[in-house]
């Protein structure tokens, strides 16, 4: 997304990336605007990431454990 944002900015667009707070430094270091979007998911939580990426139950996990509780 950062690469896409940089190219869009180069072409004259105003770019704001909405993501989890963990990505703020990387986005702002490139001079792009950042907007915090909840819920926050820690990509270092390997157990949660495995459940999210499960092809059969990943979508259910996202909604049941992340989106709906927020």
Backbone as a chain_set.jsonl record, in Angstrom:
{"seq": "XXXXXXXXXXXXXXXXXXXXXXXXXXXXXXXXXXXXXXXXXXXXXXXXXXXXXXXXXXXXXXXXXXXXXX", "coords": {"N": [[0.814, -1.188, 0.0], [1.989, 1.193, 0.658], [3.785, 1.645, -1.454], [1.968, 1.96, -3.583], [0.62, 4.199, -2.624], [2.7, 6.087, -2.669], [3.171, 6.31, -5.429], [0.679, 7.263, -6.289], [0.668, 9.733, -4.96], [2.837, 10.91, -6.27], [1.656, 11.325, -8.698], [0.016, 13.391, -8.142], [-2.09, 13.097, -6.344], [-3.815, 13.284, -3.189], [-2.919, 11.341, -0.531], [-4.062, 9.157, 1.909], [-3.484, 6.705, 4.169], [-5.331, 4.249, 5.723], [-5.0, 2.286, 8.456], [-4.034, -0.253, 10.895], [-2.616, 0.856, 13.986], [-0.001, -0.034, 14.309], [1.304, 0.241, 11.904], [1.755, 2.927, 11.537], [4.364, 4.32, 11.913], [5.898, 3.401, 9.663], [4.4, 4.316, 7.497], [4.233, 7.114, 7.907], [6.951, 7.696, 7.854], [7.475, 7.673, 5.17], [6.357, 9.957, 4.366], [3.649, 10.007, 3.953], [0.161, 10.479, 4.703], [-1.506, 9.279, 7.633], [-4.198, 7.378, 8.916], [-5.771, 6.141, 11.699], [-7.281, 3.003, 11.9], [-9.594, 0.948, 13.393], [-10.387, -2.508, 14.06], [-7.42, -3.077, 16.027], [-4.969, -5.319, 15.021], [-2.48, -7.449, 15.952], [0.224, -8.262, 14.072], [2.239, -9.908, 14.948], [1.114, -11.818, 16.52], [1.082, -14.944, 16.215], [-0.654, -17.132, 16.51], [-3.244, -16.04, 16.26], [-3.013, -14.945, 13.683], [-2.689, -17.297, 12.192], [-5.229, -18.436, 12.522], [-6.766, -16.497, 11.238], [-5.849, -16.683, 8.615], [-6.65, -19.182, 7.854], [-8.023, -21.174, 5.334], [-10.608, -22.272, 5.403], [-11.936, -21.334, 7.718], [-11.147, -18.761, 8.198], [-12.426, -16.261, 7.494], [-14.67, -16.359, 9.143], [-13.391, -16.272, 11.64], [-12.256, -13.694, 11.558], [-14.55, -12.063, 11.612], [-15.946, -13.008, 13.945], [-14.056, -12.857, 16.069], [-12.724, -10.428, 15.817], [-13.937, -8.214, 14.312], [-16.763, -8.036, 15.069], [-16.666, -7.97, 18.012], [-15.515, -5.469, 18.287]], "CA": [[0.0, 0.0, 0.0], [2.874, 2.359, 0.687], [4.254, 1.864, -2.821], [0.843, 2.502, -4.339], [0.409, 5.555, -2.129], [3.765, 6.957, -3.166], [2.941, 6.568, -6.851], [-0.49, 8.145, -6.392], [1.105, 11.071, -4.557], [3.671, 11.427, -7.357], [0.738, 11.735, -9.757], [-0.744, 14.564, -7.729], [-3.209, 12.783, -5.467], [-3.627, 13.317, -1.734], [-2.996, 9.95, -0.101], [-4.198, 8.869, 3.336], [-3.605, 5.266, 4.363], [-6.021, 3.875, 6.946], [-4.537, 0.963, 8.882], [-3.773, -0.422, 12.313], [-1.602, 1.777, 14.508], [1.349, -0.6, 14.207], [1.899, 0.654, 10.633], [1.921, 4.383, 11.505], [5.733, 4.8, 11.641], [6.331, 3.094, 8.293], [3.647, 5.173, 6.586], [4.643, 8.507, 8.086], [8.353, 7.813, 7.434], [7.46, 7.899, 3.726], [5.73, 11.246, 4.108], [2.235, 9.838, 3.648], [-0.732, 10.685, 5.835], [-1.97, 8.059, 8.274], [-5.437, 7.443, 9.684], [-5.924, 4.907, 12.471], [-8.509, 2.254, 11.685], [-9.732, -0.177, 14.308], [-9.684, -2.948, 15.262], [-5.988, -3.33, 15.897], [-4.56, -6.721, 15.006], [-1.03, -7.532, 16.062], [0.72, -9.27, 13.129], [3.172, -10.798, 15.639], [0.321, -12.857, 17.191], [1.087, -16.008, 15.21], [-1.837, -17.99, 16.658], [-4.366, -15.321, 15.66], [-2.78, -14.854, 12.24], [-2.956, -18.62, 11.613], [-6.686, -18.603, 12.462], [-7.284, -15.577, 10.224], [-5.442, -17.136, 7.29], [-7.211, -20.501, 7.567], [-8.901, -21.039, 4.176], [-11.978, -22.692, 5.677], [-12.572, -20.624, 8.825], [-10.518, -17.458, 8.398], [-13.398, -15.173, 7.455], [-15.456, -16.477, 10.377], [-12.533, -15.801, 12.727], [-12.145, -12.24, 11.467], [-15.787, -11.443, 12.087], [-16.31, -13.411, 15.304], [-13.07, -12.5, 17.084], [-12.121, -9.112, 15.636], [-14.845, -7.161, 13.866], [-17.98, -7.903, 15.885], [-16.396, -7.476, 19.349], [-15.117, -4.051, 18.268]], "C": [[0.865, 1.262, 0.0], [3.365, 2.665, -0.722], [3.171, 2.463, -3.704], [0.574, 3.948, -3.925], [1.455, 6.529, -2.644], [3.564, 7.298, -4.644], [1.73, 7.482, -7.052], [-0.129, 9.583, -6.008], [1.95, 11.711, -5.653], [2.8, 11.944, -8.498], [-0.203, 12.848, -9.332], [-1.919, 14.316, -6.807], [-2.828, 12.986, -4.0], [-3.874, 11.902, -1.235], [-3.079, 9.884, 1.415], [-4.39, 7.366, 3.456], [-4.247, 4.999, 5.718], [-5.68, 2.456, 7.317], [-4.434, 0.911, 10.393], [-2.602, 0.456, 12.734], [-0.174, 1.266, 14.363], [2.071, -0.142, 12.933], [2.169, 2.155, 10.54], [3.358, 4.819, 11.197], [6.181, 4.57, 10.2], [5.661, 4.01, 7.282], [4.131, 6.614, 6.686], [6.103, 8.725, 7.707], [8.465, 8.068, 5.93], [6.772, 9.205, 3.351], [4.266, 11.157, 3.72], [1.407, 10.096, 4.905], [-1.247, 9.341, 6.331], [-3.277, 8.339, 8.996], [-5.618, 6.101, 10.375], [-7.293, 4.289, 12.231], [-8.514, 1.064, 12.641], [-10.441, -1.317, 13.612], [-8.2, -3.169, 14.981], [-5.735, -4.834, 15.956], [-3.043, -6.732, 15.009], [-0.524, -8.62, 15.115], [1.739, -10.23, 13.753], [2.456, -11.9, 16.42], [0.132, -14.01, 16.206], [-0.13, -16.919, 15.32], [-3.048, -17.335, 16.01], [-4.201, -15.249, 14.142], [-3.043, -16.196, 11.555], [-4.463, -18.851, 11.496], [-7.291, -17.713, 11.385], [-7.004, -16.097, 8.816], [-5.978, -18.518, 6.925], [-8.211, -20.395, 6.418], [-10.365, -21.391, 4.456], [-12.676, -21.823, 6.72], [-12.039, -19.217, 9.057], [-11.497, -16.299, 8.434], [-14.257, -15.177, 8.716], [-14.671, -15.953, 11.569], [-12.44, -14.282, 12.728], [-13.386, -11.584, 12.033], [-16.076, -11.755, 13.546], [-15.352, -12.895, 16.365], [-12.557, -11.069, 16.985], [-13.162, -8.034, 15.349], [-16.026, -6.978, 14.815], [-17.696, -7.46, 17.329], [-16.017, -5.988, 19.398], [-16.327, -3.166, 18.173]], "O": [[0.498, 2.275, -0.596], [3.363, 3.823, -1.14], [3.438, 3.375, -4.487], [0.333, 4.812, -4.768], [1.135, 7.66, -3.011], [3.765, 8.441, -5.055], [1.761, 8.376, -7.897], [-0.569, 10.533, -6.655], [1.809, 12.9, -5.939], [3.172, 12.895, -9.185], [-1.117, 13.21, -10.073], [-2.675, 15.243, -6.515], [-1.66, 12.873, -3.629], [-4.932, 11.329, -1.493], [-2.266, 10.483, 2.118], [-5.345, 6.812, 2.911], [-3.758, 5.472, 6.744], [-6.021, 1.519, 6.594], [-4.707, 1.892, 11.085], [-1.713, 0.758, 11.937], [0.763, 2.062, 14.302], [3.301, -0.136, 12.884], [2.755, 2.611, 9.558], [3.554, 5.626, 10.288], [6.779, 5.455, 9.587], [6.292, 4.434, 6.314], [4.405, 7.256, 5.672], [6.469, 9.821, 7.283], [9.462, 8.628, 5.474], [6.621, 9.523, 2.171], [3.699, 12.124, 3.213], [1.894, 9.948, 6.025], [-1.405, 8.393, 5.561], [-3.451, 9.393, 9.608], [-5.62, 5.053, 9.728], [-8.323, 4.954, 12.343], [-7.565, 0.281, 12.69], [-11.078, -1.062, 12.59], [-7.793, -3.414, 13.846], [-6.237, -5.525, 16.842], [-2.403, -6.101, 14.168], [-0.815, -9.797, 15.333], [2.068, -11.253, 13.153], [3.102, -12.816, 16.929], [-0.847, -14.05, 15.461], [-0.595, -17.432, 14.303], [-3.799, -17.993, 15.29], [-5.16, -15.471, 13.404], [-3.571, -16.222, 10.443], [-4.931, -19.396, 10.496], [-8.224, -18.121, 10.693], [-7.842, -15.959, 7.925], [-5.78, -18.977, 5.8], [-9.156, -19.61, 6.503], [-11.263, -20.857, 3.805], [-13.882, -21.597, 6.623], [-12.44, -18.552, 10.013], [-11.408, -15.441, 9.312], [-14.537, -14.123, 9.286], [-15.229, -15.261, 12.421], [-12.535, -13.653, 13.782], [-13.294, -10.657, 12.838], [-16.419, -10.854, 14.311], [-15.786, -12.531, 17.458], [-12.013, -10.542, 17.956], [-13.249, -7.046, 16.079], [-16.258, -5.874, 15.31], [-18.442, -6.625, 17.84], [-16.182, -5.333, 20.427], [-16.196, -1.942, 18.145]]}, "num_chains": 1, "name": "protein.A"}
